[in-house]
Amino acid sequence: MHGYYTFQSNLEGGHDFHSMSHGESFLAIADTYLTTPGFYCLDEPEAALSFSSSLALIGVLADLAANGSQVLCATHSPLLASLPGAAIYETGEHGIRRTEWDELELVANWKSYLDAPQRYLRHILGS
């Protein structure tokens, strides 16, 4: 991304993505360049994003879909996986299967952790 940000800043009228945080710059790229209909492949686009920025990215992805785009997104984010209308495929020891958001293992894991963090942390922290 650093090289891409440098490339963009060297273009006439280009953006200075280096002056932003990693998450802000990624969201700015999404808002700026993910605007035309097409086929987009995204690999864990939430990696640099906060909770609220992940929600903003859902808005960008929804706008793309509404404009006729297709988005293939690999994610570990239950937020991004919750995009209404998304066809969800889960990979695991079972192979690849189509599923629903509330049946995803990652959703069950996050719900369980948020319900009782100490249940997990005691194994890691030895408490």
DSSP file (Angstrom, degrees, kcal/mol; ACC not computed):
  #  RESIDUE AA STRUCTURE BP1 BP2  ACC     N-H-->O    O-->H-N    N-H-->O    O-->H-N    TCO  KAPPA ALPHA  PHI   PSI    X-CA   Y-CA   Z-CA
    1    1 A M     >        0   0    0      0, 0.0     4,-3.1     0, 0.0     5,-0.2   0.000 360.0 360.0 360.0 -34.3    0.0    0.0    0.0
    2    2 A H  H  >  +     0   0    0      1,-0.2     4,-2.3     2,-0.2     5,-0.2   0.931 360.0  46.7 -57.7 -45.3    2.9    2.3    0.7
    3    3 A G  H  > S+     0   0    0      1,-0.2     4,-2.5     2,-0.2    -1,-0.2   0.888 112.4  50.0 -63.3 -39.2    4.0    2.1   -2.9
    4    4 A Y  H  > S+     0   0    0      2,-0.2     4,-2.7     1,-0.2    -2,-0.2   0.910 109.6  50.9 -66.1 -41.8    0.5    2.7   -4.1
    5    5 A Y  H  X S+     0   0    0     -4,-3.1     4,-2.3     2,-0.2    12,-0.4   0.905 111.1  49.0 -61.6 -40.9    0.1    5.7   -1.9
    6    6 A T  H  X S+     0   0    0     -4,-2.3     4,-1.5    -5,-0.2    -2,-0.2   0.923 110.4  50.9 -64.1 -44.4    3.3    7.1   -3.2
    7    7 A F  H  X S+     0   0    0     -4,-2.5     4,-0.7     1,-0.2     3,-0.4   0.934 111.8  47.4 -56.5 -48.2    2.1    6.5   -6.8
    8    8 A Q  H >< S+     0   0    0     -4,-2.7     3,-0.8     1,-0.2    -1,-0.2   0.884 109.6  52.3 -63.4 -39.7   -1.2    8.3   -6.1
    9    9 A S  H 3< S+     0   0    0     -4,-2.3    -1,-0.2     1,-0.2     5,-0.2   0.763 105.8  55.9 -70.2 -23.2    0.5   11.3   -4.5
   10   10 A N  H 3< S+     0   0    0     -4,-1.5    -1,-0.2    -3,-0.4    -2,-0.2   0.616  88.5  95.1 -84.0 -12.4    2.8   11.7   -7.5
   11   11 A L  S X< S-     0   0    0     -3,-0.8     3,-2.5    -4,-0.7     2,-0.3  -0.490  94.1 -95.3 -74.9 148.0   -0.1   12.0   -9.9
   12   12 A E  T 3  S+     0   0    0      1,-0.3    -1,-0.1    -2,-0.2     3,-0.1  -0.487 115.0   6.5 -63.3 124.9   -1.3   15.4  -10.8
   13   13 A G  T 3  S+     0   0    0     -2,-0.3    -1,-0.3     1,-0.2    -3,-0.1   0.614 101.1 155.2  75.3  12.4   -4.2   16.2   -8.4
   14   14 A G    <   -     0   0    0     -3,-2.5     2,-0.2    -5,-0.2    -1,-0.2  -0.178  45.1-102.8 -70.3 164.9   -3.4   12.9   -6.6
   15   15 A H        -     0   0    0     -3,-0.1     2,-1.1     1,-0.0     3,-0.2  -0.576  17.5-131.2 -87.8 150.0   -4.3   12.3   -3.0
   16   16 A D    >   +     0   0    0     -2,-0.2     3,-1.0     1,-0.2     4,-0.1  -0.710  36.9 163.7 -99.2  80.8   -1.8   12.4   -0.1
   17   17 A F  G >   +     0   0    0     -2,-1.1     3,-1.5   -12,-0.4    -1,-0.2   0.718  65.0  72.9 -71.6 -20.7   -2.7    9.1    1.5
   18   18 A H  G 3  S+     0   0    0      1,-0.3    -1,-0.2   -13,-0.2    -2,-0.1   0.760  88.8  61.2 -65.7 -23.2    0.6    9.1    3.5
   19   19 A S  G <  S+     0   0    0     -3,-1.0    -1,-0.3     2,-0.0     2,-0.2   0.509  98.1  73.4 -82.3  -2.4   -0.8   11.9    5.7
   20   20 A M  S <  S-     0   0    0     -3,-1.5    -3,-0.0     1,-0.1     2,-0.0  -0.665  91.0 -98.4-107.0 162.3   -3.7    9.6    6.9
   21   21 A S     >  -     0   0    0     -2,-0.2     4,-2.8     1,-0.1     5,-0.2  -0.288  44.0-102.7 -67.2 166.3   -3.8    6.7    9.3
   22   22 A H  H  > S+     0   0    0      1,-0.2     4,-2.1     2,-0.2     5,-0.2   0.925 123.4  44.7 -58.9 -45.5   -3.7    3.3    7.6
   23   23 A G  H  > S+     0   0    0     25,-0.2     4,-2.4     2,-0.2    -1,-0.2   0.911 113.4  49.6 -65.8 -43.4   -7.5    2.8    8.2
   24   24 A E  H  > S+     0   0    0      1,-0.2     4,-2.3     2,-0.2    -2,-0.2   0.906 111.8  48.9 -62.4 -41.4   -8.4    6.3    7.0
   25   25 A S  H  X S+     0   0    0     -4,-2.8     4,-2.2     2,-0.2    -1,-0.2   0.903 110.8  49.7 -67.9 -39.5   -6.3    6.0    3.9
   26   26 A F  H  X S+     0   0    0     -4,-2.1     4,-2.5    -5,-0.2    -2,-0.2   0.934 112.6  46.9 -64.4 -43.9   -7.9    2.6    3.0
   27   27 A L  H  X S+     0   0    0     -4,-2.4     4,-2.7     1,-0.2    -1,-0.2   0.876 110.5  53.2 -65.3 -36.3  -11.4    4.0    3.5
   28   28 A A  H  X S+     0   0    0     -4,-2.3     4,-2.1     2,-0.2    -1,-0.2   0.896 109.2  49.2 -64.0 -39.9  -10.5    7.0    1.4
   29   29 A I  H  X>S+     0   0    0     -4,-2.2     4,-3.6     2,-0.2     5,-0.6   0.929 111.4  49.4 -64.1 -44.3   -9.3    4.7   -1.4
   30   30 A A  H  X5S+     0   0    0     -4,-2.5     4,-1.6     1,-0.2    -2,-0.2   0.936 113.8  45.4 -59.7 -46.4  -12.5    2.7   -1.1
   31   31 A D  H  <5S+     0   0    0     -4,-2.7    -1,-0.2     1,-0.2    -2,-0.2   0.839 122.0  38.5 -65.4 -32.9  -14.6    5.9   -1.3
   32   32 A T  H  <5S+     0   0    0     -4,-2.1    -2,-0.2    -5,-0.2     3,-0.2   0.882 128.9  23.5 -86.4 -42.2  -12.5    7.3   -4.1
   33   33 A Y  H ><5S+     0   0    0     -4,-3.6     2,-1.0    -5,-0.2     3,-0.5   0.626 106.2  70.4-109.0 -15.5  -11.8    4.3   -6.3
   34   34 A L  T 3<<S+     0   0    0     -4,-1.6    -1,-0.2    -5,-0.6    30,-0.1  -0.449  74.2  98.1 -97.4  61.8  -14.5    1.8   -5.6
   35   35 A T  T 3   +     0   0    0     -2,-1.0    -1,-0.2    -3,-0.2    -2,-0.1   0.581  59.6  75.9-122.7 -17.4  -17.2    3.8   -7.3
   36   36 A T  S <  S-     0   0    0     -3,-0.5    31,-0.0     1,-0.1    28,-0.0  -0.758  89.5 -95.3-102.4 147.4  -17.6    2.4  -10.8
   37   37 A P  S    S+     0   0    0      0, 0.0     2,-0.3     0, 0.0    32,-0.1  -0.280  72.6 105.5 -57.5 140.2  -19.5   -0.8  -11.7
   38   38 A G  S    S-     0   0    0     26,-0.2    32,-2.4    -4,-0.1     2,-0.5  -0.971  72.7 -67.5 176.7-166.7  -17.1   -3.7  -12.0
   39   39 A F  E     -a   70   0A   0     -2,-0.3     2,-0.4    30,-0.2    32,-0.2  -0.972  47.6-168.8-114.4 118.6  -15.9   -6.9  -10.4
   40   40 A Y  E     -a   71   0A   0     30,-2.7    32,-3.2    -2,-0.5     2,-0.6  -0.920  11.9-162.1-115.1 131.8  -13.9   -6.3   -7.2
   41   41 A C  E     -a   72   0A   0     -2,-0.4     2,-0.5    30,-0.2    32,-0.2  -0.960  15.1-176.9-111.5 118.6  -11.8   -8.8   -5.3
   42   42 A L  E     -a   73   0A   0     30,-3.1    32,-2.6    -2,-0.6     2,-0.7  -0.964  15.1-156.5-121.2 129.6  -11.0   -7.8   -1.8
   43   43 A D  E    S-a   74   0A   0     -2,-0.5    32,-0.2    30,-0.2     4,-0.1  -0.898  76.4 -35.8-108.6 105.9   -8.8   -9.7    0.6
   44   44 A E  S >  S+     0   0    0     30,-3.3     3,-1.8    -2,-0.7    -1,-0.2   0.922  71.2 176.5  47.7  58.6   -9.6   -8.9    4.2
   45   45 A P  T 3  S+     0   0    0      0, 0.0     3,-0.5     0, 0.0    -1,-0.1   0.678  72.5  65.5 -66.3 -14.6  -10.3   -5.2    3.5
   46   46 A E  T >  S+     0   0    0      1,-0.2     3,-2.1     2,-0.1     8,-0.1   0.546  70.2 102.0 -81.1  -6.4  -11.3   -4.7    7.2
   47   47 A A  T <  S+     0   0    0     -3,-1.8    -1,-0.2     1,-0.3   -24,-0.1   0.811  90.9  31.4 -52.2 -38.6   -7.7   -5.5    8.4
   48   48 A A  T 3  S+     0   0    0     -3,-0.5     2,-0.3    -4,-0.2    -1,-0.3   0.373 103.2 103.6 -99.3   4.7   -6.9   -1.8    9.0
   49   49 A L    <   -     0   0    0     -3,-2.1     2,-0.1   -26,-0.1    -3,-0.0  -0.662  60.9-137.1-102.2 144.3  -10.3   -0.6    9.9
   50   50 A S     >  -     0   0    0     -2,-0.3     4,-2.4     1,-0.1     5,-0.2  -0.223  43.0 -92.6 -75.3 176.1  -12.0    0.3   13.2
   51   51 A F  H  > S+     0   0    0      1,-0.2     4,-1.9     2,-0.2     5,-0.1   0.944 127.7  44.6 -57.5 -50.1  -15.5   -0.9   14.0
   52   52 A S  H  > S+     0   0    0      1,-0.2     4,-1.9     2,-0.2    -1,-0.2   0.868 113.0  50.7 -67.8 -35.4  -17.1    2.4   12.6
   53   53 A S  H  > S+     0   0    0      2,-0.2     4,-2.2     1,-0.2    -1,-0.2   0.850 107.0  54.9 -70.3 -32.5  -14.9    2.4    9.5
   54   54 A S  H  X S+     0   0    0     -4,-2.4     4,-1.8     2,-0.2    -2,-0.2   0.895 107.5  50.2 -63.7 -39.1  -15.9   -1.3    8.9
   55   55 A L  H  X S+     0   0    0     -4,-1.9     4,-1.5     1,-0.2    -2,-0.2   0.904 108.8  51.7 -64.0 -40.4  -19.5   -0.1    9.0
   56   56 A A  H  X S+     0   0    0     -4,-1.9     4,-1.7     1,-0.2    -2,-0.2   0.888 106.6  54.2 -62.7 -38.0  -18.6    2.6    6.5
   57   57 A L  H  X S+     0   0    0     -4,-2.2     4,-2.8     1,-0.2    -1,-0.2   0.866 101.6  58.5 -64.3 -35.8  -17.0    0.0    4.2
   58   58 A I  H  X S+     0   0    0     -4,-1.8     4,-2.6     1,-0.2    -1,-0.2   0.906 104.7  51.9 -58.0 -40.2  -20.3   -1.9    4.3
   59   59 A G  H  X S+     0   0    0     -4,-1.5     4,-2.2     2,-0.2    -2,-0.2   0.903 109.2  48.9 -61.8 -41.9  -21.9    1.2    2.9
   60   60 A V  H  X S+     0   0    0     -4,-1.7     4,-2.2     2,-0.2    -2,-0.2   0.927 113.2  47.1 -62.4 -45.6  -19.3    1.3    0.1
   61   61 A L  H  X S+     0   0    0     -4,-2.8     4,-2.4     1,-0.2    -2,-0.2   0.886 111.0  51.4 -65.9 -38.7  -19.9   -2.3   -0.7
   62   62 A A  H  X S+     0   0    0     -4,-2.6     4,-2.4    -5,-0.2    -1,-0.2   0.901 109.5  50.6 -64.1 -40.4  -23.7   -2.0   -0.6
   63   63 A D  H  X S+     0   0    0     -4,-2.2     4,-1.5     2,-0.2    -2,-0.2   0.910 109.3  51.4 -63.5 -41.8  -23.4    1.0   -3.0
   64   64 A L  H  <>S+     0   0    0     -4,-2.2     5,-2.6     1,-0.2     3,-0.4   0.944 111.7  46.2 -58.9 -48.3  -21.2   -1.1   -5.4
   65   65 A A  H ><5S+     0   0    0     -4,-2.4     3,-1.6     1,-0.2    -2,-0.2   0.892 109.8  54.0 -62.8 -39.6  -23.7   -3.9   -5.4
   66   66 A A  H 3<5S+     0   0    0     -4,-2.4    -1,-0.2     1,-0.3    -2,-0.2   0.784 106.5  54.0 -65.3 -26.4  -26.6   -1.5   -5.9
   67   67 A N  T 3<5S-     0   0    0     -4,-1.5    -1,-0.3    -3,-0.4    -2,-0.2   0.258 128.8 -94.0 -93.0  12.0  -24.8   -0.1   -9.0
   68   68 A G  T < 5S+     0   0    0     -3,-1.6    -3,-0.2     1,-0.3    -2,-0.1   0.506  79.8 137.3  94.3   4.6  -24.4   -3.6  -10.6
   69   69 A S      < -     0   0    0     -5,-2.6     2,-0.4    -6,-0.2    -1,-0.3  -0.401  44.5-140.6 -80.0 160.6  -21.0   -4.5   -9.3
   70   70 A Q  E     -a   39   0A   0    -32,-2.4   -30,-2.7    -2,-0.1     2,-0.5  -0.971  14.8-161.9-117.5 139.5  -20.0   -7.9   -8.0
   71   71 A V  E     -a   40   0A   0     -2,-0.4     2,-0.6   -32,-0.2   -30,-0.2  -0.983   9.9-165.7-126.9 124.2  -17.7   -8.1   -5.0
   72   72 A L  E     -a   41   0A   0    -32,-3.2   -30,-3.1    -2,-0.5     2,-0.5  -0.950  21.8-179.9-104.4 118.0  -15.7  -11.2   -4.0
   73   73 A C  E     -a   42   0A   0     -2,-0.6     2,-0.5   -32,-0.2   -30,-0.2  -0.966  22.6-159.5-130.5 118.2  -14.5  -10.6   -0.4
   74   74 A A  E     +a   43   0A   0    -32,-2.6   -30,-3.3    -2,-0.5     2,-0.3  -0.847  35.2 159.7 -90.0 127.0  -12.4  -12.8    1.8
   75   75 A T        -     0   0    0     -2,-0.5    -2,-0.0   -32,-0.2   -32,-0.0  -0.986  50.4-161.1-149.6 155.2  -13.0  -11.8    5.4
   76   76 A H        +     0   0    0     -2,-0.3    -1,-0.1    30,-0.0     3,-0.1   0.094  68.7 110.6-113.0  14.9  -12.7  -12.8    9.0
   77   77 A S     >  -     0   0    0      1,-0.1     4,-2.0   -23,-0.0     5,-0.1  -0.816  54.7-161.8 -99.6 119.2  -15.1  -10.0    9.9
   78   78 A P  H  > S+     0   0    0      0, 0.0     4,-0.6     0, 0.0    -1,-0.1   0.785  94.8  59.8 -65.4 -23.8  -18.6  -10.8   11.1
   79   79 A L  H >4 S+     0   0    0      2,-0.2     3,-1.2     1,-0.2     4,-0.1   0.971 107.9  40.8 -65.9 -53.6  -19.5   -7.1   10.3
   80   80 A L  H >4 S+     0   0    0      1,-0.3     3,-1.5     2,-0.2    -1,-0.2   0.872 111.3  57.8 -64.3 -35.0  -18.6   -7.4    6.6
   81   81 A A  H 3< S+     0   0    0     -4,-2.0    -1,-0.3     1,-0.3    -2,-0.2   0.693  95.0  68.1 -67.1 -16.4  -20.2  -10.8    6.4
   82   82 A S  T <<  +     0   0    0     -3,-1.2    -1,-0.3    -4,-0.6    -2,-0.2   0.422  65.2 134.2 -84.6   3.0  -23.5   -9.3    7.6
   83   83 A L    X   -     0   0    0     -3,-1.5     3,-2.0    -4,-0.1    18,-0.1  -0.338  65.8-112.0 -55.1 118.2  -23.9   -7.3    4.3
   84   84 A P  T 3  S+     0   0    0      0, 0.0    -1,-0.1     0, 0.0     3,-0.1  -0.256  98.3  17.9 -56.2 135.3  -27.6   -7.8    3.4
   85   85 A G  T 3  S+     0   0    0      1,-0.3     2,-0.1    -3,-0.1    -2,-0.1   0.370  89.0 143.1  87.0  -4.4  -28.1   -9.8    0.3
   86   86 A A    <   -     0   0    0     -3,-2.0     2,-0.7    -5,-0.1    -1,-0.3  -0.432  51.5-132.5 -71.2 140.7  -24.5  -11.3    0.3
   87   87 A A        -     0   0    0     -2,-0.1     2,-0.5    -3,-0.1    13,-0.1  -0.863  30.8-154.5 -88.0 118.9  -24.0  -14.9   -0.8
   88   88 A I  E     -B   99   0B   0     -2,-0.7    11,-2.5    11,-0.6     2,-0.4  -0.842  16.8-176.0-107.3 129.4  -21.8  -16.3    1.9
   89   89 A Y  E     -B   98   0B   0     -2,-0.5     2,-0.4     9,-0.2     9,-0.2  -0.988   9.9-157.9-121.5 130.9  -19.4  -19.2    1.5
   90   90 A E  E     -B   97   0B   0      7,-3.1     7,-2.2    -2,-0.4     2,-0.4  -0.896   2.6-154.9-110.3 136.4  -17.5  -20.6    4.5
   91   91 A T  E     +B   96   0B   0     -2,-0.4     2,-0.3     5,-0.2     5,-0.2  -0.841  35.3 116.1-107.2 148.7  -14.3  -22.6    4.2
   92   92 A G  E >  S-B   95   0B   0      3,-1.8     3,-2.3    -2,-0.4    -2,-0.0  -0.943  80.9 -47.1-177.8-163.7  -13.1  -25.0    6.7
   93   93 A E  T 3  S+     0   0    0      1,-0.3     3,-0.1    -2,-0.3    -2,-0.0   0.762 130.8  61.5 -59.9 -23.6  -12.3  -28.7    7.3
   94   94 A H  T 3  S-     0   0    0      1,-0.3     2,-0.4     3,-0.0    -1,-0.3   0.521 111.9-123.5 -78.4  -6.2  -15.7  -29.3    5.7
   95   95 A G  E <   -B   92   0B   0     -3,-2.3    -3,-1.8     2,-0.1     2,-0.5  -0.825  58.0 -26.4  98.5-139.7  -14.5  -27.8    2.5
   96   96 A I  E     +B   91   0B   0     -2,-0.4     2,-0.3    -5,-0.2    -5,-0.2  -0.958  67.8 168.3-115.6 131.0  -16.5  -24.9    1.0
   97   97 A R  E     -B   90   0B   0     -7,-2.2    -7,-3.1    -2,-0.5     2,-0.3  -0.998  35.6-117.9-142.6 146.7  -20.2  -24.5    1.7
   98   98 A R  E     +B   89   0B   0     -2,-0.3     2,-0.3    -9,-0.2    -9,-0.2  -0.633  47.6 159.3 -79.1 140.1  -22.8  -21.8    1.3
   99   99 A T  E     -B   88   0B   0    -11,-2.5   -11,-0.6    -2,-0.3     2,-0.3  -0.863  38.3 -99.4-149.7 179.6  -24.2  -20.7    4.5
  100  100 A E    >   -     0   0    0     -2,-0.3     3,-1.7   -13,-0.1     4,-0.5  -0.752  37.0-109.9-106.9 157.6  -26.1  -17.9    6.3
  101  101 A W  G >  S+     0   0    0     -2,-0.3     3,-1.6     1,-0.3     6,-0.2   0.901 117.2  51.4 -53.8 -48.0  -24.5  -15.2    8.5
  102  102 A D  G 3  S+     0   0    0      1,-0.3    -1,-0.3     5,-0.1   -20,-0.0   0.533 107.8  54.4 -74.3  -2.7  -25.9  -16.5   11.7
  103  103 A E  G <  S+     0   0    0     -3,-1.7    -1,-0.3     4,-0.0    -2,-0.2   0.422  81.1 117.1-103.8  -2.5  -24.6  -20.0   10.9
  104  104 A L    <>  -     0   0    0     -3,-1.6     4,-2.0    -4,-0.5     3,-0.2  -0.431  65.6-137.7 -69.1 137.4  -21.0  -18.9   10.4
  105  105 A E  H  > S+     0   0    0      1,-0.2     4,-2.7     2,-0.2     5,-0.2   0.890 104.9  56.2 -59.8 -40.0  -18.4  -20.3   12.8
  106  106 A L  H  > S+     0   0    0      1,-0.2     4,-2.2     2,-0.2    -1,-0.2   0.850 106.5  49.9 -64.6 -32.8  -16.8  -16.8   13.1
  107  107 A V  H  > S+     0   0    0     -6,-0.2     4,-2.7    -3,-0.2     5,-0.2   0.928 111.4  48.1 -68.9 -44.9  -20.1  -15.3   14.2
  108  108 A A  H  X S+     0   0    0     -4,-2.0     4,-2.4     1,-0.2    -2,-0.2   0.910 112.5  49.9 -61.0 -42.1  -20.6  -18.0   16.8
  109  109 A N  H  X S+     0   0    0     -4,-2.7     4,-2.5     2,-0.2    -2,-0.2   0.932 112.4  45.8 -63.7 -46.1  -17.0  -17.5   18.1
  110  110 A W  H  X S+     0   0    0     -4,-2.2     4,-2.9     2,-0.2     5,-0.3   0.919 112.9  50.2 -64.0 -43.3  -17.3  -13.7   18.3
  111  111 A K  H  X S+     0   0    0     -4,-2.7     4,-1.8     1,-0.2    -1,-0.2   0.930 112.5  47.7 -59.7 -44.6  -20.7  -14.0   20.1
  112  112 A S  H  X S+     0   0    0     -4,-2.4     4,-1.4    -5,-0.2    -2,-0.2   0.910 113.9  46.5 -63.7 -43.9  -19.3  -16.5   22.5
  113  113 A Y  H  < S+     0   0    0     -4,-2.5     3,-0.5     1,-0.2    -2,-0.2   0.948 113.0  47.9 -64.8 -48.6  -16.2  -14.3   23.2
  114  114 A L  H  < S+     0   0    0     -4,-2.9    -1,-0.2     1,-0.2    -2,-0.2   0.804 108.8  56.0 -64.7 -28.4  -18.1  -11.1   23.7
  115  115 A D  H  < S+     0   0    0     -4,-1.8    -1,-0.2    -5,-0.3    -2,-0.2   0.851 133.0   1.4 -69.9 -34.6  -20.6  -12.8   26.0
  116  116 A A    >X  +     0   0    0     -4,-1.4     3,-1.4    -3,-0.5     4,-0.5  -0.510  63.4 176.2-156.4  77.8  -17.8  -14.0   28.3
  117  117 A P  H >> S+     0   0    0      0, 0.0     4,-2.7     0, 0.0     3,-1.6   0.849  80.6  63.9 -55.4 -36.8  -14.2  -12.9   27.4
  118  118 A Q  H 3> S+     0   0    0      1,-0.3     4,-2.1     2,-0.2     5,-0.2   0.803  89.2  68.2 -61.5 -28.0  -12.8  -14.4   30.6
  119  119 A R  H <4 S+     0   0    0     -3,-1.4    -1,-0.3     1,-0.2     4,-0.2   0.834 114.3  29.0 -58.7 -32.6  -13.8  -17.9   29.4
  120  120 A Y  H XX S+     0   0    0     -3,-1.6     3,-1.1    -4,-0.5     4,-0.9   0.839 116.9  56.9 -92.9 -43.1  -11.2  -17.5   26.6
  121  121 A L  H 3X S+     0   0    0     -4,-2.7     4,-3.7     1,-0.3     5,-0.4   0.793  93.9  67.2 -65.5 -29.1   -8.6  -15.2   28.3
  122  122 A R  H 3X S+     0   0    0     -4,-2.1     4,-0.9     1,-0.2    -1,-0.3   0.833 101.2  50.3 -61.4 -30.5   -8.1  -17.6   31.3
  123  123 A H  H <4 S+     0   0    0     -3,-1.1    -1,-0.2    -5,-0.2    -2,-0.2   0.808 118.8  36.9 -75.5 -29.7   -6.5  -20.1   28.9
  124  124 A I  H  < S+     0   0    0     -4,-0.9    -2,-0.2    -3,-0.3    -3,-0.1   0.861 125.4  36.2 -88.7 -40.6   -4.2  -17.4   27.4
  125  125 A L  H  < S-     0   0    0     -4,-3.7    -3,-0.2    -5,-0.1    -2,-0.2   0.522  99.8-127.3 -95.0  -6.6   -3.4  -15.4   30.5
  126  126 A G     <        0   0    0     -4,-0.9    -4,-0.2    -5,-0.4    -3,-0.2   0.776 360.0 360.0  68.2  26.1   -3.3  -18.3   32.9
  127  127 A S              0   0    0     -6,-0.3    -5,-0.2    -5,-0.2    -4,-0.1   0.435 360.0 360.0-105.2 360.0   -5.8  -16.7   35.3
